[in-house]
Amino acid sequence: MVNRQKILIVDDDENIAELLSLYLTKECFDTKMVYNGEDALREHDTWHPNLILLDLMLPGIDGYQVCREIRAKAATPIIMLSAKGEVFDKVLGLEMGADDYMMKPFDPKEMIARVRAVLRRYQAARPETPTEKIKCVEFDRLTINLTNYSVVCDGVSIDMPPKELELLYFLASSPNQVFTRDQLLDKIWGYDYIGDTRTVDVHIKRLREKIKDHDSWRLSTVWGIGYKFETR
């Protein structure tokens, strides 16, 4: 028997939570509903969901803080849900480590499509088994290891969400090659990602805050085109 994937639904509106659960159950997912941030953190640690649908406006600990705390210890995929439509809110959610962002109200078919797309991307990016080739690139004072999802810069381990690390590894694996934002979306987020190229810009910005330019390498913007990992 195939294990069903588990979706944790976090929304203080019980009607919305039940509706999400109904649609996901019909698609053969197991679901669990909680209505505040504290319960979300507890269920993440005990139930171990495959993905979290996380509302932003929660009583007590809000969705941003829940996302931040989960990202500090796990790479569990997170899709944020919000009635807010401002670009700032979407960007902030992505900066906190969310994998996708949906505005309410949303079409149930689109919600299911996004859940499946995020799960596919996460499963495809999971570390390889020890018998397979280690994915690691090294430069002067920088090591990016995709197998164990670690980055060491100047001898210091740098914490970053999975998508940031995957983007950095992809660029660094092809030094001095320029990639458009659309190419990076396809390679890192998948061709079926429902989003826009600002997602790439947000992640590059976060990488630059954590990985400063060195004499022999840097993350470069190629104006009007995209980005590259430049080596000298």
MOMOGI-V634247 format. One record per residue. N is the residue number from 1. SS is DSSP state (alpha for helix, beta for strand, coil for the rest). OMEGA is omega as a letter, one per 20 degrees, with the letter a starting at -180 (NA if undefined). Layout:
n: (N/N)
ss: (SS/SS)
omega: (OMEGA/OMEGA)
This chain:
n: (1/2/3/4/5/6/7/8/9/10/11/12/13/14/15/16/17/18/19/20/21/22/23/24/25/26/27/28/29/30/31/32/33/34/35/36/37/38/39/40/41/42/43/44/45/46/47/48/49/50/51/52/53/54/55/56/57/58/59/60/61/62/63/64/65/66/67/68/69/70/71/72/73/74/75/76/77/78/79/80/81/82/83/84/85/86/87/88/89/90/91/92/93/94/95/96/97/98/99/100/101/102/103/104/105/106/107/108/109/110/111/112/113/114/115/116/117/118/119/120/121/122/123/124/125/126/127/128/129/130/131/132/133/134/135/136/137/138/139/140/141/142/143/144/145/146/147/148/149/150/151/152/153/154/155/156/157/158/159/160/161/162/163/164/165/166/167/168/169/170/171/172/173/174/175/176/177/178/179/180/181/182/183/184/185/186/187/188/189/190/191/192/193/194/195/196/197/198/199/200/201/202/203/204/205/206/207/208/209/210/211/212/213/214/215/216/217/218/219/220/221/222/223/224/225/226/227/228/229/230/231/232)
ss: (coil/coil/coil/coil/coil/beta/beta/beta/beta/beta/coil/coil/coil/alpha/alpha/alpha/alpha/alpha/alpha/alpha/alpha/alpha/alpha/alpha/alpha/alpha/coil/coil/coil/beta/beta/beta/beta/beta/coil/coil/alpha/alpha/alpha/alpha/alpha/alpha/alpha/alpha/alpha/alpha/alpha/coil/coil/coil/beta/beta/beta/beta/beta/coil/coil/coil/coil/coil/coil/coil/alpha/alpha/alpha/alpha/alpha/alpha/alpha/alpha/alpha/coil/coil/coil/coil/coil/beta/beta/beta/beta/beta/beta/coil/coil/coil/coil/alpha/alpha/alpha/alpha/alpha/alpha/alpha/alpha/alpha/coil/coil/coil/coil/beta/beta/beta/beta/coil/coil/coil/coil/alpha/alpha/alpha/alpha/alpha/alpha/alpha/alpha/alpha/alpha/alpha/alpha/alpha/alpha/alpha/alpha/alpha/alpha/coil/coil/coil/coil/coil/coil/coil/coil/coil/coil/beta/beta/beta/beta/coil/coil/beta/beta/beta/beta/coil/coil/coil/coil/beta/beta/beta/beta/coil/coil/beta/beta/coil/coil/coil/coil/alpha/alpha/alpha/alpha/alpha/alpha/alpha/alpha/alpha/alpha/alpha/coil/coil/coil/coil/coil/coil/beta/beta/alpha/alpha/alpha/alpha/alpha/alpha/alpha/alpha/alpha/coil/coil/coil/coil/coil/coil/coil/coil/alpha/alpha/alpha/alpha/alpha/alpha/alpha/alpha/alpha/alpha/alpha/alpha/alpha/coil/coil/coil/coil/coil/coil/beta/beta/beta/beta/beta/beta/coil/coil/coil/beta/beta/beta/beta/beta/beta/coil)
omega: (a/r/r/r/a/r/r/a/a/a/a/r/a/a/r/r/a/r/r/r/r/a/a/r/r/r/r/r/r/a/r/a/r/a/r/a/a/r/r/r/r/a/r/a/a/a/r/a/r/a/r/r/a/r/a/a/a/r/a/r/a/a/r/a/r/r/a/a/r/a/r/a/a/r/a/r/a/r/r/r/a/r/r/a/a/r/a/a/r/r/r/r/r/r/r/r/r/r/r/a/r/r/r/i/a/r/a/r/r/r/r/a/r/r/a/a/r/r/r/a/a/a/r/a/a/a/r/r/a/a/a/a/r/r/a/r/a/r/r/r/r/r/r/a/a/a/r/r/r/r/r/a/a/r/a/r/a/r/r/r/a/a/r/a/r/r/r/r/a/r/a/r/r/a/r/r/a/r/r/r/r/r/r/r/a/a/a/a/r/a/a/r/a/a/r/a/r/r/r/a/r/a/r/r/a/r/a/r/a/a/a/r/r/a/a/r/r/r/a/r/r/a/a/a/a/a/r/r/a/r/a/NA)
